[in-house]
Amino acid sequence: MLKPSALIVALFAMFSTSVLAQDLRVCPNVQVGEVAPPAFVSSAPSIYSDCNMEPVDGGDGLHVFMAFDNLVGMEGGFPGEFDPTPVGDVPIGTEYDGLDFVVEDMGPNYTGTCNDMVASIPTVTNGIGIPRVDGNVYCARISNIEGNQLWLRGTVDVAGNTWKDPIVLTNQPGVGTPYRPASTVPVPVLPFWGLLSLAGLIGLFGFRKLRA
């Protein structure tokens, strides 16, 4: 039979959830390079990974990337259009025909994962983007036919002609590795009804001790 203290710990573990519990996954081999024409007018600093989507009308998978020149846009390119080329080939479904194809300026202080974007759908199509602001964080999102998303995030560095802090995430099951923010420790959270149950259990044990 469980001792009161062990029972309380077990109850806490049963009701607890982690604030980091989420289904976001990191696409393999996220990198910053350049994408060359025909995707952009000239070579442009780009964030991309091994994750790619098949066009809705069929054909080889296109590696989804976010790039900037005077504008910030999102597109898909074949491996040979990137320098360096993507390391591998990780399909994440079929593109949703541009129905969810969004780029959003998140401002200079954004630190999220882009899955909280609020931009209207769509804001960017066929490489046409939104104004570039040095030092601002940009998010891009594209959905596949299955209803799962791919997000790209990075901070524009005009002087360095590059992106800082790039990430590429998806909620496509089985892709890459689970996302865990750096230097963050999961904090147990007890739901309200779990807290009430725990309080009642502690009170019950206290009452029985008083009667003993």
Rosetta blueprint (number, residue, H / E / L):
1 M L
2 L L
3 K L
4 P H
5 S H
6 A H
7 L H
8 I H
9 V H
10 A H
11 L H
12 F H
13 A H
14 M H
15 F H
16 S L
17 T E
18 S E
19 V L
20 L L
21 A L
22 Q L
23 D L
24 L L
25 R E
26 V E
27 C L
28 P L
29 N L
30 V L
31 Q E
32 V E
33 G E
34 E E
35 V E
36 A L
37 P L
38 P L
39 A L
40 F L
41 V L
42 S L
43 S L
44 A E
45 P E
46 S E
47 I E
48 Y E
49 S L
50 D L
51 C E
52 N E
53 M E
54 E E
55 P L
56 V L
57 D L
58 G L
59 G L
60 D L
61 G L
62 L E
63 H E
64 V E
65 F E
66 M E
67 A E
68 F E
69 D L
70 N L
71 L E
72 V E
73 G E
74 M E
75 E E
76 G E
77 G E
78 F L
79 P H
80 G H
81 E H
82 F E
83 D E
84 P L
85 T L
86 P L
87 V L
88 G L
89 D L
90 V E
91 P E
92 I E
93 G E
94 T E
95 E E
96 Y L
97 D L
98 G L
99 L L
100 D L
101 F E
102 V E
103 V E
104 E E
105 D E
106 M E
107 G E
108 P L
109 N L
110 Y L
111 T L
112 G L
113 T L
114 C L
115 N L
116 D L
117 M L
118 V L
119 A L
120 S L
121 I L
122 P L
123 T L
124 V L
125 T E
126 N L
127 G L
128 I E
129 G L
130 I E
131 P E
132 R L
133 V L
134 D L
135 G L
136 N L
137 V E
138 Y E
139 C E
140 A E
141 R E
142 I E
143 S E
144 N E
145 I L
146 E L
147 G L
148 N L
149 Q E
150 L E
151 W E
152 L E
153 R E
154 G E
155 T E
156 V E
157 D E
158 V L
159 A L
160 G L
161 N L
162 T E
163 W E
164 K E
165 D E
166 P E
167 I E
168 V E
169 L E
170 T E
171 N L
172 Q L
173 P L
174 G L
175 V L
176 G L
177 T E
178 P E
179 Y L
180 R L
181 P L
182 A L
183 S L
184 T L
185 V L
186 P L
187 V L
188 P E
189 V E
190 L L
191 P L
192 F H
193 W H
194 G H
195 L H
196 L H
197 S H
198 L H
199 A H
200 G H
201 L H
202 I H
203 G H
204 L H
205 F H
206 G H
207 F H
208 R H
209 K H
210 L H
211 R H
212 A L
